[in-house]
């Protein structure tokens, strides 16, 4: 993280939502002037007590 520096702007949103992508682009242009890298991370959560969470439930296939 030290090598990257402080010139980083996380912008949460849904990459499948065009309005969120427009908002991201406008925010980055306004704050930074340009966009160098996009890291689109995805995740799905199932809430259950720890002993009831099973790998075979197919949660990893949803991502």
mmCIF file as Biopython writes it, N, C-alpha, C and O atoms, coordinates in Angstrom:
data_model
#
loop_
_atom_site.group_PDB
_atom_site.id
_atom_site.type_symbol
_atom_site.label_atom_id
_atom_site.label_alt_id
_atom_site.label_comp_id
_atom_site.label_asym_id
_atom_site.label_entity_id
_atom_site.label_seq_id
_atom_site.pdbx_PDB_ins_code
_atom_site.Cartn_x
_atom_site.Cartn_y
_atom_site.Cartn_z
_atom_site.occupancy
_atom_site.B_iso_or_equiv
_atom_site.auth_seq_id
_atom_site.auth_asym_id
_atom_site.pdbx_PDB_model_num
ATOM 1   N N  . UNK A ? 1  ? 0.821   -1.188  0.000   1.0 0.0 1  A 1 
ATOM 2   C CA . UNK A ? 1  ? 0.000   0.000   0.000   1.0 0.0 1  A 1 
ATOM 3   C C  . UNK A ? 1  ? 0.867   1.254   0.000   1.0 0.0 1  A 1 
ATOM 4   O O  . UNK A ? 1  ? 0.473   2.271   -0.572  1.0 0.0 1  A 1 
ATOM 5   N N  . UNK A ? 2  ? 2.036   1.204   0.628   1.0 0.0 2  A 1 
ATOM 6   C CA . UNK A ? 2  ? 2.897   2.388   0.648   1.0 0.0 2  A 1 
ATOM 7   C C  . UNK A ? 2  ? 3.345   2.772   -0.755  1.0 0.0 2  A 1 
ATOM 8   O O  . UNK A ? 2  ? 3.481   3.955   -1.068  1.0 0.0 2  A 1 
ATOM 9   N N  . UNK A ? 3  ? 3.574   1.762   -1.604  1.0 0.0 3  A 1 
ATOM 10  C CA . UNK A ? 3  ? 4.021   2.038   -2.965  1.0 0.0 3  A 1 
ATOM 11  C C  . UNK A ? 3  ? 2.933   2.733   -3.784  1.0 0.0 3  A 1 
ATOM 12  O O  . UNK A ? 3  ? 3.235   3.547   -4.657  1.0 0.0 3  A 1 
ATOM 13  N N  . UNK A ? 4  ? 1.677   2.414   -3.504  1.0 0.0 4  A 1 
ATOM 14  C CA . UNK A ? 4  ? 0.571   3.033   -4.240  1.0 0.0 4  A 1 
ATOM 15  C C  . UNK A ? 4  ? 0.436   4.496   -3.851  1.0 0.0 4  A 1 
ATOM 16  O O  . UNK A ? 4  ? 0.167   5.346   -4.700  1.0 0.0 4  A 1 
ATOM 17  N N  . UNK A ? 5  ? 0.620   4.787   -2.587  1.0 0.0 5  A 1 
ATOM 18  C CA . UNK A ? 5  ? 0.496   6.157   -2.119  1.0 0.0 5  A 1 
ATOM 19  C C  . UNK A ? 5  ? -0.927  6.487   -1.715  1.0 0.0 5  A 1 
ATOM 20  O O  . UNK A ? 5  ? -1.769  5.605   -1.550  1.0 0.0 5  A 1 
ATOM 21  N N  . UNK A ? 6  ? -1.175  7.780   -1.561  1.0 0.0 6  A 1 
ATOM 22  C CA . UNK A ? 6  ? -2.479  8.235   -1.088  1.0 0.0 6  A 1 
ATOM 23  C C  . UNK A ? 6  ? -3.387  8.677   -2.215  1.0 0.0 6  A 1 
ATOM 24  O O  . UNK A ? 6  ? -4.505  9.124   -1.956  1.0 0.0 6  A 1 
ATOM 25  N N  . UNK A ? 7  ? -2.952  8.570   -3.443  1.0 0.0 7  A 1 
ATOM 26  C CA . UNK A ? 7  ? -3.757  9.025   -4.575  1.0 0.0 7  A 1 
ATOM 27  C C  . UNK A ? 7  ? -4.678  7.901   -5.061  1.0 0.0 7  A 1 
ATOM 28  O O  . UNK A ? 7  ? -4.658  7.524   -6.233  1.0 0.0 7  A 1 
ATOM 29  N N  . UNK A ? 8  ? -5.483  7.379   -4.132  1.0 0.0 8  A 1 
ATOM 30  C CA . UNK A ? 8  ? -6.391  6.270   -4.408  1.0 0.0 8  A 1 
ATOM 31  C C  . UNK A ? 8  ? -7.785  6.678   -3.945  1.0 0.0 8  A 1 
ATOM 32  O O  . UNK A ? 8  ? -7.934  7.281   -2.882  1.0 0.0 8  A 1 
ATOM 33  N N  . UNK A ? 9  ? -8.796  6.356   -4.728  1.0 0.0 9  A 1 
ATOM 34  C CA . UNK A ? 9  ? -10.170 6.694   -4.358  1.0 0.0 9  A 1 
ATOM 35  C C  . UNK A ? 9  ? -11.062 5.466   -4.487  1.0 0.0 9  A 1 
ATOM 36  O O  . UNK A ? 9  ? -11.396 5.063   -5.601  1.0 0.0 9  A 1 
ATOM 37  N N  . UNK A ? 10 ? -11.450 4.868   -3.372  1.0 0.0 10 A 1 
ATOM 38  C CA . UNK A ? 10 ? -12.403 3.760   -3.466  1.0 0.0 10 A 1 
ATOM 39  C C  . UNK A ? 10 ? -13.808 4.304   -3.695  1.0 0.0 10 A 1 
ATOM 40  O O  . UNK A ? 10 ? -14.229 5.245   -3.023  1.0 0.0 10 A 1 
ATOM 41  N N  . UNK A ? 11 ? -14.523 3.722   -4.628  1.0 0.0 11 A 1 
ATOM 42  C CA . UNK A ? 11 ? -15.895 4.142   -4.919  1.0 0.0 11 A 1 
ATOM 43  C C  . UNK A ? 11 ? -16.761 2.882   -4.959  1.0 0.0 11 A 1 
ATOM 44  O O  . UNK A ? 11 ? -16.735 2.154   -5.952  1.0 0.0 11 A 1 
ATOM 45  N N  . UNK A ? 12 ? -17.524 2.613   -3.900  1.0 0.0 12 A 1 
ATOM 46  C CA . UNK A ? 12 ? -18.372 1.424   -3.922  1.0 0.0 12 A 1 
ATOM 47  C C  . UNK A ? 12 ? -19.527 1.582   -4.891  1.0 0.0 12 A 1 
ATOM 48  O O  . UNK A ? 12 ? -20.062 2.677   -5.064  1.0 0.0 12 A 1 
ATOM 49  N N  . UNK A ? 13 ? -19.902 0.501   -5.512  1.0 0.0 13 A 1 
ATOM 50  C CA . UNK A ? 13 ? -21.030 0.533   -6.435  1.0 0.0 13 A 1 
ATOM 51  C C  . UNK A ? 13 ? -21.236 -0.824  -7.060  1.0 0.0 13 A 1 
ATOM 52  O O  . UNK A ? 13 ? -20.496 -1.769  -6.788  1.0 0.0 13 A 1 
ATOM 53  N N  . UNK A ? 14 ? -22.235 -0.913  -7.889  1.0 0.0 14 A 1 
ATOM 54  C CA . UNK A ? 14 ? -22.586 -2.147  -8.585  1.0 0.0 14 A 1 
ATOM 55  C C  . UNK A ? 14 ? -22.113 -2.020  -10.031 1.0 0.0 14 A 1 
ATOM 56  O O  . UNK A ? 14 ? -22.671 -1.231  -10.793 1.0 0.0 14 A 1 
ATOM 57  N N  . UNK A ? 15 ? -21.093 -2.783  -10.418 1.0 0.0 15 A 1 
ATOM 58  C CA . UNK A ? 15 ? -20.528 -2.651  -11.765 1.0 0.0 15 A 1 
ATOM 59  C C  . UNK A ? 15 ? -21.480 -3.122  -12.852 1.0 0.0 15 A 1 
ATOM 60  O O  . UNK A ? 15 ? -21.223 -2.904  -14.036 1.0 0.0 15 A 1 
ATOM 61  N N  . UNK A ? 16 ? -22.578 -3.766  -12.465 1.0 0.0 16 A 1 
ATOM 62  C CA . UNK A ? 16 ? -23.582 -4.144  -13.458 1.0 0.0 16 A 1 
ATOM 63  C C  . UNK A ? 16 ? -24.652 -3.066  -13.620 1.0 0.0 16 A 1 
ATOM 64  O O  . UNK A ? 16 ? -25.578 -3.218  -14.417 1.0 0.0 16 A 1 
ATOM 65  N N  . UNK A ? 17 ? -24.522 -1.976  -12.859 1.0 0.0 17 A 1 
ATOM 66  C CA . UNK A ? 17 ? -25.488 -0.882  -12.887 1.0 0.0 17 A 1 
ATOM 67  C C  . UNK A ? 17 ? -24.865 0.310   -13.616 1.0 0.0 17 A 1 
ATOM 68  O O  . UNK A ? 17 ? -23.901 0.895   -13.123 1.0 0.0 17 A 1 
ATOM 69  N N  . UNK A ? 18 ? -25.396 0.672   -14.767 1.0 0.0 18 A 1 
ATOM 70  C CA . UNK A ? 18 ? -24.808 1.748   -15.570 1.0 0.0 18 A 1 
ATOM 71  C C  . UNK A ? 18 ? -24.828 3.088   -14.854 1.0 0.0 18 A 1 
ATOM 72  O O  . UNK A ? 18 ? -23.920 3.895   -15.053 1.0 0.0 18 A 1 
ATOM 73  N N  . UNK A ? 19 ? -25.834 3.352   -14.026 1.0 0.0 19 A 1 
ATOM 74  C CA . UNK A ? 19 ? -25.859 4.601   -13.259 1.0 0.0 19 A 1 
ATOM 75  C C  . UNK A ? 19 ? -24.701 4.665   -12.272 1.0 0.0 19 A 1 
ATOM 76  O O  . UNK A ? 19 ? -24.098 5.723   -12.094 1.0 0.0 19 A 1 
ATOM 77  N N  . UNK A ? 20 ? -24.384 3.547   -11.631 1.0 0.0 20 A 1 
ATOM 78  C CA . UNK A ? 20 ? -23.240 3.507   -10.722 1.0 0.0 20 A 1 
ATOM 79  C C  . UNK A ? 20 ? -21.935 3.737   -11.477 1.0 0.0 20 A 1 
ATOM 80  O O  . UNK A ? 20 ? -21.049 4.430   -10.978 1.0 0.0 20 A 1 
ATOM 81  N N  . UNK A ? 21 ? -21.808 3.168   -12.666 1.0 0.0 21 A 1 
ATOM 82  C CA . UNK A ? 21 ? -20.589 3.374   -13.459 1.0 0.0 21 A 1 
ATOM 83  C C  . UNK A ? 21 ? -20.453 4.829   -13.889 1.0 0.0 21 A 1 
ATOM 84  O O  . UNK A ? 21 ? -19.349 5.373   -13.888 1.0 0.0 21 A 1 
ATOM 85  N N  . UNK A ? 22 ? -21.562 5.463   -14.257 1.0 0.0 22 A 1 
ATOM 86  C CA . UNK A ? 22 ? -21.526 6.887   -14.605 1.0 0.0 22 A 1 
ATOM 87  C C  . UNK A ? 22 ? -21.118 7.724   -13.400 1.0 0.0 22 A 1 
ATOM 88  O O  . UNK A ? 22 ? -20.338 8.667   -13.531 1.0 0.0 22 A 1 
ATOM 89  N N  . UNK A ? 23 ? -21.644 7.380   -12.222 1.0 0.0 23 A 1 
ATOM 90  C CA . UNK A ? 23 ? -21.300 8.101   -10.994 1.0 0.0 23 A 1 
ATOM 91  C C  . UNK A ? 23 ? -19.816 7.934   -10.675 1.0 0.0 23 A 1 
ATOM 92  O O  . UNK A ? 23 ? -19.147 8.896   -10.299 1.0 0.0 23 A 1 
ATOM 93  N N  . UNK A ? 24 ? -19.305 6.722   -10.824 1.0 0.0 24 A 1 
ATOM 94  C CA . UNK A ? 24 ? -17.889 6.462   -10.590 1.0 0.0 24 A 1 
ATOM 95  C C  . UNK A ? 24 ? -17.022 7.301   -11.522 1.0 0.0 24 A 1 
ATOM 96  O O  . UNK A ? 24 ? -16.071 7.946   -11.081 1.0 0.0 24 A 1 
ATOM 97  N N  . UNK A ? 25 ? -17.354 7.290   -12.805 1.0 0.0 25 A 1 
ATOM 98  C CA . UNK A ? 25 ? -16.563 8.034   -13.791 1.0 0.0 25 A 1 
ATOM 99  C C  . UNK A ? 25 ? -16.587 9.526   -13.498 1.0 0.0 25 A 1 
ATOM 100 O O  . UNK A ? 25 ? -15.553 10.189  -13.579 1.0 0.0 25 A 1 
ATOM 101 N N  . UNK A ? 26 ? -17.751 10.062  -13.159 1.0 0.0 26 A 1 
ATOM 102 C CA . UNK A ? 26 ? -17.859 11.494  -12.866 1.0 0.0 26 A 1 
ATOM 103 C C  . UNK A ? 26 ? -17.074 11.864  -11.611 1.0 0.0 26 A 1 
ATOM 104 O O  . UNK A ? 26 ? -16.407 12.899  -11.579 1.0 0.0 26 A 1 
ATOM 105 N N  . UNK A ? 27 ? -17.149 11.030  -10.584 1.0 0.0 27 A 1 
ATOM 106 C CA . UNK A ? 27 ? -16.426 11.316  -9.348  1.0 0.0 27 A 1 
ATOM 107 C C  . UNK A ? 27 ? -14.923 11.291  -9.575  1.0 0.0 27 A 1 
ATOM 108 O O  . UNK A ? 27 ? -14.214 12.185  -9.115  1.0 0.0 27 A 1 
ATOM 109 N N  . UNK A ? 28 ? -14.432 10.286  -10.274 1.0 0.0 28 A 1 
ATOM 110 C CA . UNK A ? 28 ? -12.994 10.185  -10.530 1.0 0.0 28 A 1 
ATOM 111 C C  . UNK A ? 28 ? -12.512 11.343  -11.396 1.0 0.0 28 A 1 
ATOM 112 O O  . UNK A ? 28 ? -11.455 11.913  -11.125 1.0 0.0 28 A 1 
ATOM 113 N N  . UNK A ? 29 ? -13.263 11.699  -12.425 1.0 0.0 29 A 1 
ATOM 114 C CA . UNK A ? 29 ? -12.868 12.823  -13.283 1.0 0.0 29 A 1 
ATOM 115 C C  . UNK A ? 29 ? -12.815 14.115  -12.479 1.0 0.0 29 A 1 
ATOM 116 O O  . UNK A ? 29 ? -11.892 14.914  -12.636 1.0 0.0 29 A 1 
ATOM 117 N N  . UNK A ? 30 ? -13.812 14.317  -11.613 1.0 0.0 30 A 1 
ATOM 118 C CA . UNK A ? 30 ? -13.875 15.531  -10.798 1.0 0.0 30 A 1 
ATOM 119 C C  . UNK A ? 30 ? -12.730 15.581  -9.782  1.0 0.0 30 A 1 
ATOM 120 O O  . UNK A ? 30 ? -12.098 16.624  -9.613  1.0 0.0 30 A 1 
ATOM 121 N N  . UNK A ? 31 ? -12.462 14.464  -9.108  1.0 0.0 31 A 1 
ATOM 122 C CA . UNK A ? 31 ? -11.483 14.456  -8.026  1.0 0.0 31 A 1 
ATOM 123 C C  . UNK A ? 31 ? -10.052 14.238  -8.498  1.0 0.0 31 A 1 
ATOM 124 O O  . UNK A ? 31 ? -9.124  14.795  -7.911  1.0 0.0 31 A 1 
ATOM 125 N N  . UNK A ? 32 ? -9.853  13.443  -9.542  1.0 0.0 32 A 1 
ATOM 126 C CA . UNK A ? 32 ? -8.499  13.050  -9.946  1.0 0.0 32 A 1 
ATOM 127 C C  . UNK A ? 32 ? -8.115  13.485  -11.349 1.0 0.0 32 A 1 
ATOM 128 O O  . UNK A ? 32 ? -6.930  13.602  -11.658 1.0 0.0 32 A 1 
ATOM 129 N N  . UNK A ? 33 ? -9.109  13.726  -12.208 1.0 0.0 33 A 1 
ATOM 130 C CA . UNK A ? 33 ? -8.800  14.138  -13.569 1.0 0.0 33 A 1 
ATOM 131 C C  . UNK A ? 33 ? -8.692  12.993  -14.558 1.0 0.0 33 A 1 
ATOM 132 O O  . UNK A ? 33 ? -8.893  13.188  -15.757 1.0 0.0 33 A 1 
ATOM 133 N N  . UNK A ? 34 ? -8.377  11.794  -14.068 1.0 0.0 34 A 1 
ATOM 134 C CA . UNK A ? 34 ? -8.272  10.639  -14.959 1.0 0.0 34 A 1 
ATOM 135 C C  . UNK A ? 34 ? -8.414  9.356   -14.151 1.0 0.0 34 A 1 
ATOM 136 O O  . UNK A ? 34 ? -8.332  9.360   -12.923 1.0 0.0 34 A 1 
ATOM 137 N N  . UNK A ? 35 ? -8.629  8.255   -14.872 1.0 0.0 35 A 1 
ATOM 138 C CA . UNK A ? 35 ? -8.772  6.941   -14.254 1.0 0.0 35 A 1 
ATOM 139 C C  . UNK A ? 35 ? -7.699  6.030   -14.821 1.0 0.0 35 A 1 
ATOM 140 O O  . UNK A ? 35 ? -7.621  5.838   -16.034 1.0 0.0 35 A 1 
ATOM 141 N N  . UNK A ? 36 ? -6.873  5.470   -13.951 1.0 0.0 36 A 1 
ATOM 142 C CA . UNK A ? 36 ? -5.797  4.587   -14.393 1.0 0.0 36 A 1 
ATOM 143 C C  . UNK A ? 36 ? -6.154  3.111   -14.250 1.0 0.0 36 A 1 
ATOM 144 O O  . UNK A ? 36 ? -5.854  2.316   -15.141 1.0 0.0 36 A 1 
ATOM 145 N N  . UNK A ? 37 ? -6.786  2.737   -13.147 1.0 0.0 37 A 1 
ATOM 146 C CA . UNK A ? 37 ? -7.063  1.334   -12.860 1.0 0.0 37 A 1 
ATOM 147 C C  . UNK A ? 37 ? -8.453  1.201   -12.249 1.0 0.0 37 A 1 
ATOM 148 O O  . UNK A ? 37 ? -8.867  2.026   -11.435 1.0 0.0 37 A 1 
ATOM 149 N N  . UNK A ? 38 ? -9.168  0.149   -12.653 1.0 0.0 38 A 1 
ATOM 150 C CA . UNK A ? 38 ? -10.438 -0.206  -12.015 1.0 0.0 38 A 1 
ATOM 151 C C  . UNK A ? 38 ? -10.281 -1.603  -11.440 1.0 0.0 38 A 1 
ATOM 152 O O  . UNK A ? 38 ? -9.888  -2.530  -12.149 1.0 0.0 38 A 1 
ATOM 153 N N  . UNK A ? 39 ? -10.582 -1.754  -10.169 1.0 0.0 39 A 1 
ATOM 154 C CA . UNK A ? 39 ? -10.594 -3.064  -9.524  1.0 0.0 39 A 1 
ATOM 155 C C  . UNK A ? 39 ? -12.036 -3.355  -9.155  1.0 0.0 39 A 1 
ATOM 156 O O  . UNK A ? 39 ? -12.550 -2.813  -8.176  1.0 0.0 39 A 1 
ATOM 157 N N  . UNK A ? 40 ? -12.684 -4.198  -9.923  1.0 0.0 40 A 1 
ATOM 158 C CA . UNK A ? 40 ? -14.084 -4.550  -9.673  1.0 0.0 40 A 1 
ATOM 159 C C  . UNK A ? 40 ? -14.122 -5.858  -8.900  1.0 0.0 40 A 1 
ATOM 160 O O  . UNK A ? 40 ? -13.813 -6.919  -9.443  1.0 0.0 40 A 1 
ATOM 161 N N  . UNK A ? 41 ? -14.495 -5.780  -7.652  1.0 0.0 41 A 1 
ATOM 162 C CA . UNK A ? 41 ? -14.548 -6.947  -6.786  1.0 0.0 41 A 1 
ATOM 163 C C  . UNK A ? 41 ? -16.001 -7.357  -6.592  1.0 0.0 41 A 1 
ATOM 164 O O  . UNK A ? 41 ? -16.881 -6.501  -6.502  1.0 0.0 41 A 1 
ATOM 165 N N  . UNK A ? 42 ? -16.254 -8.637  -6.529  1.0 0.0 42 A 1 
ATOM 166 C CA . UNK A ? 42 ? -17.621 -9.130  -6.348  1.0 0.0 42 A 1 
ATOM 167 C C  . UNK A ? 42 ? -17.690 -10.015 -5.117  1.0 0.0 42 A 1 
ATOM 168 O O  . UNK A ? 42 ? -16.714 -10.667 -4.746  1.0 0.0 42 A 1 
ATOM 169 N N  . UNK A ? 43 ? -18.839 -10.027 -4.502  1.0 0.0 43 A 1 
ATOM 170 C CA . UNK A ? 43 ? -19.015 -10.890 -3.347  1.0 0.0 43 A 1 
ATOM 171 C C  . UNK A ? 43 ? -20.475 -11.189 -3.092  1.0 0.0 43 A 1 
ATOM 172 O O  . UNK A ? 43 ? -21.356 -10.385 -3.395  1.0 0.0 43 A 1 
ATOM 173 N N  . UNK A ? 44 ? -20.712 -12.341 -2.538  1.0 0.0 44 A 1 
ATOM 174 C CA . UNK A ? 44 ? -22.052 -12.773 -2.169  1.0 0.0 44 A 1 
ATOM 175 C C  . UNK A ? 44 ? -21.960 -13.300 -0.747  1.0 0.0 44 A 1 
ATOM 176 O O  . UNK A ? 44 ? -21.007 -14.001 -0.406  1.0 0.0 44 A 1 
ATOM 177 N N  . UNK A ? 45 ? -22.934 -12.973 0.082   1.0 0.0 45 A 1 
ATOM 178 C CA . UNK A ? 45 ? -22.887 -13.418 1.471   1.0 0.0 45 A 1 
ATOM 179 C C  . UNK A ? 45 ? -24.147 -14.181 1.837   1.0 0.0 45 A 1 
ATOM 180 O O  . UNK A ? 45 ? -25.255 -13.820 1.442   1.0 0.0 45 A 1 
ATOM 181 N N  . UNK A ? 46 ? -23.951 -15.230 2.589   1.0 0.0 46 A 1 
ATOM 182 C CA . UNK A ? 46 ? -25.057 -15.954 3.212   1.0 0.0 46 A 1 
ATOM 183 C C  . UNK A ? 46 ? -24.823 -15.871 4.711   1.0 0.0 46 A 1 
ATOM 184 O O  . UNK A ? 46 ? -23.731 -16.178 5.190   1.0 0.0 46 A 1 
ATOM 185 N N  . UNK A ? 47 ? -25.824 -15.466 5.437   1.0 0.0 47 A 1 
ATOM 186 C CA . UNK A ? 47 ? -25.678 -15.294 6.872   1.0 0.0 47 A 1 
ATOM 187 C C  . UNK A ? 47 ? -26.247 -16.503 7.600   1.0 0.0 47 A 1 
ATOM 188 O O  . UNK A ? 47 ? -27.417 -16.851 7.439   1.0 0.0 47 A 1 
ATOM 189 N N  . UNK A ? 48 ? -25.401 -17.133 8.403   1.0 0.0 48 A 1 
ATOM 190 C CA . UNK A ? 48 ? -25.794 -18.291 9.196   1.0 0.0 48 A 1 
ATOM 191 C C  . UNK A ? 48 ? -24.754 -18.460 10.299  1.0 0.0 48 A 1 
ATOM 192 O O  . UNK A ? 48 ? -23.638 -17.956 10.175  1.0 0.0 48 A 1 
ATOM 193 N N  . UNK A ? 49 ? -25.099 -19.151 11.360  1.0 0.0 49 A 1 
ATOM 194 C CA . UNK A ? 49 ? -24.098 -19.451 12.385  1.0 0.0 49 A 1 
ATOM 195 C C  . UNK A ? 49 ? -22.920 -20.201 11.759  1.0 0.0 49 A 1 
ATOM 196 O O  . UNK A ? 49 ? -23.099 -20.974 10.818  1.0 0.0 49 A 1 
ATOM 197 N N  . UNK A ? 50 ? -21.729 -19.970 12.280  1.0 0.0 50 A 1 
ATOM 198 C CA . UNK A ? 50 ? -20.505 -20.508 11.694  1.0 0.0 50 A 1 
ATOM 199 C C  . UNK A ? 50 ? -20.582 -22.011 11.437  1.0 0.0 50 A 1 
ATOM 200 O O  . UNK A ? 50 ? -20.136 -22.466 10.383  1.0 0.0 50 A 1 
ATOM 201 N N  . UNK A ? 51 ? -21.113 -22.769 12.332  1.0 0.0 51 A 1 
ATOM 202 C CA . UNK A ? 51 ? -21.185 -24.215 12.161  1.0 0.0 51 A 1 
ATOM 203 C C  . UNK A ? 51 ? -22.148 -24.673 11.077  1.0 0.0 51 A 1 
ATOM 204 O O  . UNK A ? 51 ? -22.120 -25.836 10.674  1.0 0.0 51 A 1 
ATOM 205 N N  . UNK A ? 52 ? -23.006 -23.766 10.598  1.0 0.0 52 A 1 
ATOM 206 C CA . UNK A ? 52 ? -23.987 -24.134 9.580   1.0 0.0 52 A 1 
ATOM 207 C C  . UNK A ? 52 ? -23.586 -23.703 8.174   1.0 0.0 52 A 1 
ATOM 208 O O  . UNK A ? 52 ? -24.287 -24.021 7.214   1.0 0.0 52 A 1 
ATOM 209 N N  . UNK A ? 53 ? -22.483 -22.990 8.034   1.0 0.0 53 A 1 
ATOM 210 C CA . UNK A ? 53 ? -22.024 -22.535 6.718   1.0 0.0 53 A 1 
ATOM 211 C C  . UNK A ? 53 ? -21.272 -23.676 6.051   1.0 0.0 53 A 1 
ATOM 212 O O  . UNK A ? 53 ? -20.300 -24.193 6.602   1.0 0.0 53 A 1 
ATOM 213 N N  . UNK A ? 54 ? -21.719 -24.066 4.874   1.0 0.0 54 A 1 
ATOM 214 C CA . UNK A ? 54 ? -21.115 -25.192 4.173   1.0 0.0 54 A 1 
ATOM 215 C C  . UNK A ? 54 ? -20.586 -24.747 2.811   1.0 0.0 54 A 1 
ATOM 216 O O  . UNK A ? 54 ? -21.259 -24.002 2.098   1.0 0.0 54 A 1 
ATOM 217 N N  . UNK A ? 55 ? -19.397 -25.193 2.449   1.0 0.0 55 A 1 
ATOM 218 C CA . UNK A ? 55 ? -18.806 -24.887 1.149   1.0 0.0 55 A 1 
ATOM 219 C C  . UNK A ? 55 ? -19.670 -25.426 0.015   1.0 0.0 55 A 1 
ATOM 220 O O  . UNK A ? 55 ? -19.735 -24.818 -1.053  1.0 0.0 55 A 1 
ATOM 221 N N  . UNK A ? 56 ? -20.317 -26.528 0.228   1.0 0.0 56 A 1 
ATOM 222 C CA . UNK A ? 56 ? -21.092 -27.185 -0.830  1.0 0.0 56 A 1 
ATOM 223 C C  . UNK A ? 56 ? -22.425 -26.498 -1.119  1.0 0.0 56 A 1 
ATOM 224 O O  . UNK A ? 56 ? -23.156 -26.938 -2.006  1.0 0.0 56 A 1 
ATOM 225 N N  . UNK A ? 57 ? -22.757 -25.434 -0.392  1.0 0.0 57 A 1 
ATOM 226 C CA . UNK A ? 57 ? -24.020 -24.724 -0.611  1.0 0.0 57 A 1 
ATOM 227 C C  . UNK A ? 57 ? -24.057 -23.978 -1.940  1.0 0.0 57 A 1 
ATOM 228 O O  . UNK A ? 57 ? -25.108 -23.455 -2.311  1.0 0.0 57 A 1 
ATOM 229 N N  . UNK A ? 58 ? -22.968 -23.914 -2.654  1.0 0.0 58 A 1 
ATOM 230 C CA . UNK A ? 58 ? -22.954 -23.260 -3.955  1.0 0.0 58 A 1 
ATOM 231 C C  . UNK A ? 58 ? -22.697 -21.767 -3.902  1.0 0.0 58 A 1 
ATOM 232 O O  . UNK A ? 58 ? -22.828 -21.091 -4.922  1.0 0.0 58 A 1 
ATOM 233 N N  . UNK A ? 59 ? -22.338 -21.238 -2.759  1.0 0.0 59 A 1 
ATOM 234 C CA . UNK A ? 59 ? -22.087 -19.808 -2.636  1.0 0.0 59 A 1 
ATOM 235 C C  . UNK A ? 59 ? -20.972 -19.311 -3.537  1.0 0.0 59 A 1 
ATOM 236 O O  . UNK A ? 59 ? -21.053 -18.201 -4.063  1.0 0.0 59 A 1 
ATOM 237 N N  . UNK A ? 60 ? -19.935 -20.113 -3.725  1.0 0.0 60 A 1 
ATOM 238 C CA . UNK A ? 60 ? -18.826 -19.681 -4.568  1.0 0.0 60 A 1 
ATOM 239 C C  . UNK A ? 60 ? -19.212 -19.649 -6.039  1.0 0.0 60 A 1 
ATOM 240 O O  . UNK A ? 60 ? -18.616 -18.897 -6.810  1.0 0.0 60 A 1 
ATOM 241 N N  . UNK A ? 61 ? -20.180 -20.435 -6.441  1.0 0.0 61 A 1 
ATOM 242 C CA . UNK A ? 61 ? -20.612 -20.459 -7.838  1.0 0.0 61 A 1 
ATOM 243 C C  . UNK A ? 61 ? -21.411 -19.216 -8.208  1.0 0.0 61 A 1 
ATOM 244 O O  . UNK A ? 61 ? -21.566 -18.923 -9.394  1.0 0.0 61 A 1 
ATOM 245 N N  . UNK A ? 62 ? -21.923 -18.478 -7.223  1.0 0.0 62 A 1 
ATOM 246 C CA . UNK A ? 62 ? -22.717 -17.285 -7.492  1.0 0.0 62 A 1 
ATOM 247 C C  . UNK A ? 62 ? -21.867 -16.093 -7.890  1.0 0.0 62 A 1 
ATOM 248 O O  . UNK A ? 62 ? -22.362 -15.186 -8.559  1.0 0.0 62 A 1 
ATOM 249 N N  . UNK A ? 63 ? -20.627 -16.071 -7.506  1.0 0.0 63 A 1 
ATOM 250 C CA . UNK A ? 63 ? -19.771 -14.907 -7.761  1.0 0.0 63 A 1 
ATOM 251 C C  . UNK A ? 63 ? -19.326 -14.878 -9.192  1.0 0.0 63 A 1 
ATOM 252 O O  . UNK A ? 63 ? -18.598 -13.971 -9.594  1.0 0.0 63 A 1 
#
